[in-house]
Amino acid sequence: MSWPALVAAAVLAGVAWALTPVVLRALPEPATSDAEDKVPYAALATPRFAAAVGVLGGLAGLIAFSALGGEHWLAWTALALVNVLACAIDARTTWLPARLAHAGWLVATVGAMVVALAQGSVWPLVRAGLGAVAVGGLFHLLWWVTGTLGYGDVRLAATIGAVTALVDIELAGASSLAGTTLSAAVGIGHRLTGRHGGFPYGPGLLAGPFVALLIRLPLG
């Protein structure tokens, strides 16, 4: 762990903590009858929720920044900042806001451009595009065939595919496998506790890339 990684993660945690209440109060509610009984986004804008998002974002950032070179940090902020907040919302409401997904896409795209400039090659952009299409397309197919996923999970999967493929294709595959496994474990736990209906798939899916990075760290 380097000091720059530690400082960057601390800054990310502070930004996440400060922005969370602002974003929650600004997010529009879903315009669908399925959302009538959901917890309003603005109701989550509490000091405890903001602090939790800050801590989770800081930890996610610390893992990514410690494992990867600085040129990748902005792209991984799409996951460690934007989508940590989105998945914290999902954990409480089972909804992944589309506007946060779009913000994640934007940050990931700019981050991919930074990697391409740092490496002096267009191949990082190609890898990111292929990762987004492959992983996002797979989850789109699962959404269409099974009907058990929300489309927010498809948007999140596309971002994960893009950001992880920027590093290499193997990480994209490992992240998808780890995320799917963790989400399935959450679903099994949901059923074993006697609860029915939907469960938040996003948090497990988002944890996948960071688990994959943690596995890679001792392997160099």
C-alpha atoms as an extended CHARMM CRD file, in Angstrom:
* protein
*
       220  EXT
         1         1  MET       CA              0.0000000000        0.0000000000        0.0000000000  PROA      1               0.0000000000
         2         2  SER       CA              1.4410000000        3.3700000000       -1.0260000000  PROA      2               0.0000000000
         3         3  TRP       CA              0.8410000000        6.7850000000        0.4710000000  PROA      3               0.0000000000
         4         4  PRO       CA             -0.6540000000        8.1680000000       -2.7710000000  PROA      4               0.0000000000
         5         5  ALA       CA             -3.1610000000        5.3020000000       -2.8200000000  PROA      5               0.0000000000
         6         6  LEU       CA             -4.0440000000        5.8920000000        0.8310000000  PROA      6               0.0000000000
         7         7  VAL       CA             -4.4790000000        9.6420000000        0.3250000000  PROA      7               0.0000000000
         8         8  ALA       CA             -6.5380000000        9.1600000000       -2.8470000000  PROA      8               0.0000000000
         9         9  ALA       CA             -8.8060000000        6.6580000000       -1.0710000000  PROA      9               0.0000000000
        10        10  ALA       CA             -9.2790000000        9.0630000000        1.8470000000  PROA      10              0.0000000000
        11        11  VAL       CA            -10.2160000000       11.8590000000       -0.5620000000  PROA      11              0.0000000000
        12        12  LEU       CA            -12.6550000000        9.5630000000       -2.3530000000  PROA      12              0.0000000000
        13        13  ALA       CA            -14.2450000000        8.6030000000        0.9850000000  PROA      13              0.0000000000
        14        14  GLY       CA            -14.6880000000       12.2640000000        1.8890000000  PROA      14              0.0000000000
        15        15  VAL       CA            -16.2180000000       13.1040000000       -1.4760000000  PROA      15              0.0000000000
        16        16  ALA       CA            -18.5920000000       10.1330000000       -1.2320000000  PROA      16              0.0000000000
        17        17  TRP       CA            -19.6760000000       11.1530000000        2.2750000000  PROA      17              0.0000000000
        18        18  ALA       CA            -20.2480000000       14.7900000000        1.2720000000  PROA      18              0.0000000000
        19        19  LEU       CA            -22.0620000000       14.1220000000       -2.0060000000  PROA      19              0.0000000000
        20        20  THR       CA            -24.3410000000       11.3120000000       -0.8520000000  PROA      20              0.0000000000
        21        21  PRO       CA            -27.0530000000       13.4640000000        0.8090000000  PROA      21              0.0000000000
        22        22  VAL       CA            -26.9710000000       15.9560000000       -2.0730000000  PROA      22              0.0000000000
        23        23  VAL       CA            -27.3780000000       13.2580000000       -4.7010000000  PROA      23              0.0000000000
        24        24  LEU       CA            -30.1030000000       11.4280000000       -2.7870000000  PROA      24              0.0000000000
        25        25  ARG       CA            -32.2060000000       14.5730000000       -2.4840000000  PROA      25              0.0000000000
        26        26  ALA       CA            -31.7660000000       15.3370000000       -6.1880000000  PROA      26              0.0000000000
        27        27  LEU       CA            -32.5420000000       11.8780000000       -7.5970000000  PROA      27              0.0000000000
        28        28  PRO       CA            -35.9890000000       11.6120000000       -9.2040000000  PROA      28              0.0000000000
        29        29  GLU       CA            -38.1580000000        8.7260000000       -8.1130000000  PROA      29              0.0000000000
        30        30  PRO       CA            -38.8410000000        5.9740000000      -10.7030000000  PROA      30              0.0000000000
        31        31  ALA       CA            -41.9370000000        6.7460000000      -12.7620000000  PROA      31              0.0000000000
        32        32  THR       CA            -43.4540000000        3.2810000000      -12.4680000000  PROA      32              0.0000000000
        33        33  SER       CA            -46.1510000000        1.6510000000      -10.3960000000  PROA      33              0.0000000000
        34        34  ASP       CA            -43.6090000000       -0.9240000000       -9.1580000000  PROA      34              0.0000000000
        35        35  ALA       CA            -41.9150000000        1.8270000000       -7.1450000000  PROA      35              0.0000000000
        36        36  GLU       CA            -44.9690000000        2.8990000000       -5.1570000000  PROA      36              0.0000000000
        37        37  ASP       CA            -43.8760000000        1.0540000000       -1.9980000000  PROA      37              0.0000000000
        38        38  LYS       CA            -40.1340000000        1.7250000000       -2.2300000000  PROA      38              0.0000000000
        39        39  VAL       CA            -38.2690000000        3.8360000000        0.3140000000  PROA      39              0.0000000000
        40        40  PRO       CA            -37.8910000000        7.3440000000       -1.1630000000  PROA      40              0.0000000000
        41        41  TYR       CA            -34.3250000000        8.2080000000       -2.1170000000  PROA      41              0.0000000000
        42        42  ALA       CA            -34.4600000000       11.4260000000       -0.1010000000  PROA      42              0.0000000000
        43        43  ALA       CA            -35.3730000000        9.4450000000        3.0340000000  PROA      43              0.0000000000
        44        44  LEU       CA            -31.9520000000        7.7680000000        2.8500000000  PROA      44              0.0000000000
        45        45  ALA       CA            -30.1290000000       11.0940000000        3.1620000000  PROA      45              0.0000000000
        46        46  THR       CA            -29.1280000000       10.5540000000        6.7890000000  PROA      46              0.0000000000
        47        47  PRO       CA            -25.7030000000       11.0480000000        8.4070000000  PROA      47              0.0000000000
        48        48  ARG       CA            -25.4090000000        7.2940000000        9.0460000000  PROA      48              0.0000000000
        49        49  PHE       CA            -26.1340000000        6.3530000000        5.4310000000  PROA      49              0.0000000000
        50        50  ALA       CA            -23.7220000000        8.9910000000        4.1210000000  PROA      50              0.0000000000
        51        51  ALA       CA            -21.0020000000        7.7860000000        6.4950000000  PROA      51              0.0000000000
        52        52  ALA       CA            -21.5390000000        4.1670000000        5.3880000000  PROA      52              0.0000000000
        53        53  VAL       CA            -21.2090000000        5.1400000000        1.7230000000  PROA      53              0.0000000000
        54        54  GLY       CA            -18.0570000000        7.1050000000        2.5480000000  PROA      54              0.0000000000
        55        55  VAL       CA            -16.4640000000        4.1570000000        4.3670000000  PROA      55              0.0000000000
        56        56  LEU       CA            -17.3990000000        1.6410000000        1.6570000000  PROA      56              0.0000000000
        57        57  GLY       CA            -16.2190000000        3.9760000000       -1.0890000000  PROA      57              0.0000000000
        58        58  GLY       CA            -12.9380000000        4.5730000000        0.7080000000  PROA      58              0.0000000000
        59        59  LEU       CA            -12.3240000000        0.8370000000        1.1480000000  PROA      59              0.0000000000
        60        60  ALA       CA            -13.1790000000        0.1110000000       -2.4730000000  PROA      60              0.0000000000
        61        61  GLY       CA            -10.8950000000        2.9150000000       -3.6010000000  PROA      61              0.0000000000
        62        62  LEU       CA             -8.0620000000        1.7010000000       -1.3940000000  PROA      62              0.0000000000
        63        63  ILE       CA             -8.2400000000       -1.7820000000       -2.9310000000  PROA      63              0.0000000000
        64        64  ALA       CA             -8.2860000000       -0.4440000000       -6.4970000000  PROA      64              0.0000000000
        65        65  PHE       CA             -5.6650000000        2.2560000000       -5.9950000000  PROA      65              0.0000000000
        66        66  SER       CA             -3.3090000000       -0.1430000000       -4.2050000000  PROA      66              0.0000000000
        67        67  ALA       CA             -3.6130000000       -2.8000000000       -6.9000000000  PROA      67              0.0000000000
        68        68  LEU       CA             -3.5030000000       -0.6240000000      -10.0210000000  PROA      68              0.0000000000
        69        69  GLY       CA             -1.3960000000        2.1110000000      -11.5680000000  PROA      69              0.0000000000
        70        70  GLY       CA             -2.5060000000        5.7200000000      -11.3030000000  PROA      70              0.0000000000
        71        71  GLU       CA             -3.7520000000        5.8810000000      -14.8920000000  PROA      71              0.0000000000
        72        72  HSD       CA             -6.5700000000        3.4790000000      -13.9090000000  PROA      72              0.0000000000
        73        73  TRP       CA             -7.7560000000        5.3670000000      -10.8400000000  PROA      73              0.0000000000
        74        74  LEU       CA            -10.3190000000        7.6150000000      -12.5310000000  PROA      74              0.0000000000
        75        75  ALA       CA            -11.9510000000        4.7120000000      -14.3580000000  PROA      75              0.0000000000
        76        76  TRP       CA            -12.2540000000        2.7300000000      -11.1250000000  PROA      76              0.0000000000
        77        77  THR       CA            -13.8340000000        5.7570000000       -9.4460000000  PROA      77              0.0000000000
        78        78  ALA       CA            -16.8790000000        4.9060000000      -11.5780000000  PROA      78              0.0000000000
        79        79  LEU       CA            -17.1830000000        1.7870000000       -9.4190000000  PROA      79              0.0000000000
        80        80  ALA       CA            -15.7100000000        2.9290000000       -6.0860000000  PROA      80              0.0000000000
        81        81  LEU       CA            -17.6270000000        6.2140000000       -5.9180000000  PROA      81              0.0000000000
        82        82  VAL       CA            -20.6110000000        6.3860000000       -8.2620000000  PROA      82              0.0000000000
        83        83  ASN       CA            -21.6770000000        2.7510000000       -8.0980000000  PROA      83              0.0000000000
        84        84  VAL       CA            -20.8880000000        2.2400000000       -4.4280000000  PROA      84              0.0000000000
        85        85  LEU       CA            -23.5600000000        4.8670000000       -3.7960000000  PROA      85              0.0000000000
        86        86  ALA       CA            -25.8770000000        3.2360000000       -6.3500000000  PROA      86              0.0000000000
        87        87  CYS       CA            -25.4780000000       -0.1870000000       -4.7490000000  PROA      87              0.0000000000
        88        88  ALA       CA            -25.9560000000        1.2110000000       -1.2380000000  PROA      88              0.0000000000
        89        89  ILE       CA            -29.2710000000        2.5550000000       -2.5090000000  PROA      89              0.0000000000
        90        90  ASP       CA            -30.0110000000       -0.8370000000       -4.0580000000  PROA      90              0.0000000000
        91        91  ALA       CA            -29.3520000000       -2.5370000000       -0.7200000000  PROA      91              0.0000000000
        92        92  ARG       CA            -32.0250000000       -0.3810000000        0.9150000000  PROA      92              0.0000000000
        93        93  THR       CA            -34.5770000000       -0.0890000000       -1.9050000000  PROA      93              0.0000000000
        94        94  THR       CA            -33.7770000000       -2.8500000000       -4.4750000000  PROA      94              0.0000000000
        95        95  TRP       CA            -33.5420000000       -0.0530000000       -7.0690000000  PROA      95              0.0000000000
        96        96  LEU       CA            -30.4040000000        1.0450000000       -8.9570000000  PROA      96              0.0000000000
        97        97  PRO       CA            -31.0410000000        4.6260000000      -10.1510000000  PROA      97              0.0000000000
        98        98  ALA       CA            -30.5650000000        5.0290000000      -13.9010000000  PROA      98              0.0000000000
        99        99  ARG       CA            -29.0250000000        8.4760000000      -13.5120000000  PROA      99              0.0000000000
       100       100  LEU       CA            -26.2280000000        7.0910000000      -11.3680000000  PROA      100             0.0000000000
       101       101  ALA       CA            -25.6520000000        4.3630000000      -13.9650000000  PROA      101             0.0000000000
       102       102  HSD       CA            -25.3090000000        7.0270000000      -16.6440000000  PROA      102             0.0000000000
       103       103  ALA       CA            -22.9100000000        8.9910000000      -14.4480000000  PROA      103             0.0000000000
       104       104  GLY       CA            -20.8740000000        5.8120000000      -13.9790000000  PROA      104             0.0000000000
       105       105  TRP       CA            -20.7150000000        5.3200000000      -17.7380000000  PROA      105             0.0000000000
       106       106  LEU       CA            -19.4480000000        8.8820000000      -18.1810000000  PROA      106             0.0000000000
       107       107  VAL       CA            -16.7240000000        8.5530000000      -15.5380000000  PROA      107             0.0000000000
       108       108  ALA       CA            -15.6620000000        5.1700000000      -16.9250000000  PROA      108             0.0000000000
       109       109  THR       CA            -15.4710000000        6.5830000000      -20.4610000000  PROA      109             0.0000000000
       110       110  VAL       CA            -13.3030000000        9.5200000000      -19.4150000000  PROA      110             0.0000000000
       111       111  GLY       CA            -11.1960000000        7.1380000000      -17.3250000000  PROA      111             0.0000000000
       112       112  ALA       CA            -10.6920000000        4.8770000000      -20.3550000000  PROA      112             0.0000000000
       113       113  MET       CA             -9.4970000000        7.8900000000      -22.3390000000  PROA      113             0.0000000000
       114       114  VAL       CA             -6.9840000000        8.6770000000      -19.5870000000  PROA      114             0.0000000000
       115       115  VAL       CA             -5.6230000000        5.1130000000      -19.7660000000  PROA      115             0.0000000000
       116       116  ALA       CA             -5.4270000000        5.3140000000      -23.5700000000  PROA      116             0.0000000000
       117       117  LEU       CA             -3.4910000000        8.6000000000      -23.3930000000  PROA      117             0.0000000000
       118       118  ALA       CA             -1.1710000000        7.2650000000      -20.6810000000  PROA      118             0.0000000000
       119       119  GLN       CA             -0.3990000000        4.1640000000      -22.7450000000  PROA      119             0.0000000000
       120       120  GLY       CA             -0.2900000000        5.9910000000      -26.0640000000  PROA      120             0.0000000000
       121       121  SER       CA             -2.6080000000        3.4510000000      -27.6420000000  PROA      121             0.0000000000
       122       122  VAL       CA             -6.2350000000        3.0690000000      -28.6660000000  PROA      122             0.0000000000
       123       123  TRP       CA             -6.3110000000       -0.5400000000      -27.4410000000  PROA      123             0.0000000000
       124       124  PRO       CA             -7.4770000000        0.3710000000      -23.9190000000  PROA      124             0.0000000000
       125       125  LEU       CA            -10.5630000000        1.9850000000      -25.4900000000  PROA      125             0.0000000000
       126       126  VAL       CA            -11.1350000000       -1.1260000000      -27.5880000000  PROA      126             0.0000000000
       127       127  ARG       CA            -10.8070000000       -3.3910000000      -24.5350000000  PROA      127             0.0000000000
       128       128  ALA       CA            -13.1790000000       -1.2030000000      -22.5230000000  PROA      128             0.0000000000
       129       129  GLY       CA            -15.7520000000       -1.2550000000      -25.3080000000  PROA      129             0.0000000000
       130       130  LEU       CA            -15.4940000000       -5.0040000000      -25.7190000000  PROA      130             0.0000000000
       131       131  GLY       CA            -15.7590000000       -5.5080000000      -21.9580000000  PROA      131             0.0000000000
       132       132  ALA       CA            -18.8700000000       -3.3450000000      -21.7310000000  PROA      132             0.0000000000
       133       133  VAL       CA            -20.5330000000       -5.1270000000      -24.6620000000  PROA      133             0.0000000000
       134       134  ALA       CA            -19.5580000000       -8.6280000000      -23.5230000000  PROA      134             0.0000000000
       135       135  VAL       CA            -20.4520000000       -8.3470000000      -19.8250000000  PROA      135             0.0000000000
       136       136  GLY       CA            -23.3650000000       -5.9620000000      -20.3200000000  PROA      136             0.0000000000
       137       137  GLY       CA            -24.6460000000       -8.1180000000      -23.1850000000  PROA      137             0.0000000000
       138       138  LEU       CA            -24.4750000000      -11.2650000000      -21.0710000000  PROA      138             0.0000000000
       139       139  PHE       CA            -26.5000000000       -9.6740000000      -18.2970000000  PROA      139             0.0000000000
       140       140  HSD       CA            -28.9270000000       -8.1930000000      -20.8180000000  PROA      140             0.0000000000
       141       141  LEU       CA            -29.5060000000      -11.7490000000      -22.0640000000  PROA      141             0.0000000000
       142       142  LEU       CA            -30.0210000000      -12.9950000000      -18.4930000000  PROA      142             0.0000000000
       143       143  TRP       CA            -32.4560000000      -10.1350000000      -17.8590000000  PROA      143             0.0000000000
       144       144  TRP       CA            -34.3980000000      -10.9690000000      -21.0160000000  PROA      144             0.0000000000
       145       145  VAL       CA            -34.4640000000      -14.7480000000      -20.5030000000  PROA      145             0.0000000000
       146       146  THR       CA            -34.9270000000      -15.0830000000      -16.7450000000  PROA      146             0.0000000000
       147       147  GLY       CA            -36.7640000000      -11.9200000000      -15.7490000000  PROA      147             0.0000000000
       148       148  THR       CA            -35.0920000000      -12.1260000000      -12.3330000000  PROA      148             0.0000000000
       149       149  LEU       CA            -32.7560000000       -9.1390000000      -12.8000000000  PROA      149             0.0000000000
       150       150  GLY       CA            -33.5940000000       -5.4670000000      -12.8640000000  PROA      150             0.0000000000
       151       151  TYR       CA            -32.2640000000       -3.4840000000      -15.8040000000  PROA      151             0.0000000000
       152       152  GLY       CA            -30.1670000000       -1.4600000000      -13.3910000000  PROA      152             0.0000000000
       153       153  ASP       CA            -28.0710000000       -4.5980000000      -12.8900000000  PROA      153             0.0000000000
       154       154  VAL       CA            -27.4730000000       -4.7430000000      -16.6580000000  PROA      154             0.0000000000
       155       155  ARG       CA            -26.2530000000       -1.1350000000      -16.6790000000  PROA      155             0.0000000000
       156       156  LEU       CA            -23.9740000000       -1.8410000000      -13.7170000000  PROA      156             0.0000000000
       157       157  ALA       CA            -22.5830000000       -4.9640000000      -15.4060000000  PROA      157             0.0000000000
       158       158  ALA       CA            -21.6790000000       -2.9380000000      -18.5030000000  PROA      158             0.0000000000
       159       159  THR       CA            -19.6990000000       -0.4710000000      -16.3860000000  PROA      159             0.0000000000
       160       160  ILE       CA            -17.9170000000       -3.2970000000      -14.5670000000  PROA      160             0.0000000000
       161       161  GLY       CA            -17.0550000000       -4.9270000000      -17.8880000000  PROA      161             0.0000000000
       162       162  ALA       CA            -15.6000000000       -1.7050000000      -19.2820000000  PROA      162             0.0000000000
       163       163  VAL       CA            -13.5390000000       -0.7870000000      -16.2190000000  PROA      163             0.0000000000
       164       164  THR       CA            -12.1310000000       -4.2580000000      -15.5880000000  PROA      164             0.0000000000
       165       165  ALA       CA            -11.3450000000       -4.9260000000      -19.2510000000  PROA      165             0.0000000000
       166       166  LEU       CA             -9.2250000000       -1.7740000000      -19.2080000000  PROA      166             0.0000000000
       167       167  VAL       CA             -6.8330000000       -3.7680000000      -17.0220000000  PROA      167             0.0000000000
       168       168  ASP       CA             -7.1620000000       -7.0310000000      -18.9530000000  PROA      168             0.0000000000
       169       169  ILE       CA             -9.8110000000       -9.4340000000      -20.2100000000  PROA      169             0.0000000000
       170       170  GLU       CA             -8.9630000000      -12.0030000000      -17.5240000000  PROA      170             0.0000000000
       171       171  LEU       CA             -9.9180000000       -9.5360000000      -14.7820000000  PROA      171             0.0000000000
       172       172  ALA       CA            -13.2300000000       -8.8240000000      -16.5170000000  PROA      172             0.0000000000
       173       173  GLY       CA            -14.0340000000      -12.5360000000      -16.5240000000  PROA      173             0.0000000000
       174       174  ALA       CA            -12.9310000000      -13.0970000000      -12.9350000000  PROA      174             0.0000000000
       175       175  SER       CA            -14.8890000000      -10.0630000000      -11.7500000000  PROA      175             0.0000000000
       176       176  SER       CA            -18.0820000000      -11.2410000000      -13.4580000000  PROA      176             0.0000000000
       177       177  LEU       CA            -17.7130000000      -14.7170000000      -11.9850000000  PROA      177             0.0000000000
       178       178  ALA       CA            -17.0120000000      -13.4030000000       -8.4900000000  PROA      178             0.0000000000
       179       179  GLY       CA            -19.8570000000      -10.8890000000       -8.6560000000  PROA      179             0.0000000000
       180       180  THR       CA            -22.3580000000      -13.4500000000       -9.8970000000  PROA      180             0.0000000000
       181       181  THR       CA            -21.3200000000      -15.8940000000       -7.1690000000  PROA      181             0.0000000000
       182       182  LEU       CA            -21.6140000000      -13.2940000000       -4.4210000000  PROA      182             0.0000000000
       183       183  SER       CA            -25.0060000000      -12.1350000000       -5.6810000000  PROA      183             0.0000000000
       184       184  ALA       CA            -26.2450000000      -15.7180000000       -5.8040000000  PROA      184             0.0000000000
       185       185  ALA       CA            -25.1000000000      -16.1730000000       -2.2040000000  PROA      185             0.0000000000
       186       186  VAL       CA            -27.0730000000      -13.0670000000       -1.2240000000  PROA      186             0.0000000000
       187       187  GLY       CA            -30.1280000000      -14.4670000000       -2.9810000000  PROA      187             0.0000000000
       188       188  ILE       CA            -29.8130000000      -17.8250000000       -1.2330000000  PROA      188             0.0000000000
       189       189  GLY       CA            -29.4710000000      -16.0850000000        2.1120000000  PROA      189             0.0000000000
       190       190  HSD       CA            -32.5320000000      -13.9880000000        1.2750000000  PROA      190             0.0000000000
       191       191  ARG       CA            -34.5920000000      -17.1190000000        0.6800000000  PROA      191             0.0000000000
       192       192  LEU       CA            -33.2230000000      -19.0060000000        3.6950000000  PROA      192             0.0000000000
       193       193  THR       CA            -34.3570000000      -16.2170000000        6.0020000000  PROA      193             0.0000000000
       194       194  GLY       CA            -37.8900000000      -16.7130000000        4.7530000000  PROA      194             0.0000000000
       195       195  ARG       CA            -38.1260000000      -13.5010000000        2.7510000000  PROA      195             0.0000000000
       196       196  HSD       CA            -39.7920000000      -13.4050000000       -0.6470000000  PROA      196             0.0000000000
       197       197  GLY       CA            -39.7880000000      -11.0240000000       -3.5740000000  PROA      197             0.0000000000
       198       198  GLY       CA            -36.8220000000       -9.2430000000       -5.0800000000  PROA      198             0.0000000000
       199       199  PHE       CA            -33.4430000000       -8.8740000000       -3.4400000000  PROA      199             0.0000000000
       200       200  PRO       CA            -30.5870000000       -6.4440000000       -4.1760000000  PROA      200             0.0000000000
       201       201  TYR       CA            -28.3700000000       -8.0320000000       -6.8210000000  PROA      201             0.0000000000
       202       202  GLY       CA            -26.1600000000       -4.9840000000       -7.3530000000  PROA      202             0.0000000000
       203       203  PRO       CA            -24.0160000000       -5.0340000000       -4.1760000000  PROA      203             0.0000000000
       204       204  GLY       CA            -22.7350000000       -8.5590000000       -4.7940000000  PROA      204             0.0000000000
       205       205  LEU       CA            -22.1330000000       -7.8050000000       -8.4640000000  PROA      205             0.0000000000
       206       206  LEU       CA            -20.1580000000       -4.6680000000       -7.6070000000  PROA      206             0.0000000000
       207       207  ALA       CA            -18.0990000000       -6.4980000000       -4.9780000000  PROA      207             0.0000000000
       208       208  GLY       CA            -16.8770000000       -8.8960000000       -7.6850000000  PROA      208             0.0000000000
       209       209  PRO       CA            -14.1690000000       -6.6380000000       -9.2000000000  PROA      209             0.0000000000
       210       210  PHE       CA            -12.7380000000       -5.7440000000       -5.8090000000  PROA      210             0.0000000000
       211       211  VAL       CA            -12.6700000000       -9.3720000000       -4.6730000000  PROA      211             0.0000000000
       212       212  ALA       CA            -10.8930000000      -10.2500000000       -7.9220000000  PROA      212             0.0000000000
       213       213  LEU       CA             -8.3250000000       -7.5070000000       -7.2610000000  PROA      213             0.0000000000
       214       214  LEU       CA             -7.7740000000       -8.7220000000       -3.6830000000  PROA      214             0.0000000000
       215       215  ILE       CA             -7.0990000000      -12.2190000000       -5.0050000000  PROA      215             0.0000000000
       216       216  ARG       CA             -4.6000000000      -10.7860000000       -7.4840000000  PROA      216             0.0000000000
       217       217  LEU       CA             -2.6850000000       -8.6840000000       -4.9430000000  PROA      217             0.0000000000
       218       218  PRO       CA             -0.7230000000      -11.5260000000       -3.2810000000  PROA      218             0.0000000000
       219       219  LEU       CA             -0.1040000000      -12.9960000000       -6.7270000000  PROA      219             0.0000000000
       220       220  GLY       CA              1.5000000000       -9.7610000000       -7.9180000000  PROA      220             0.0000000000
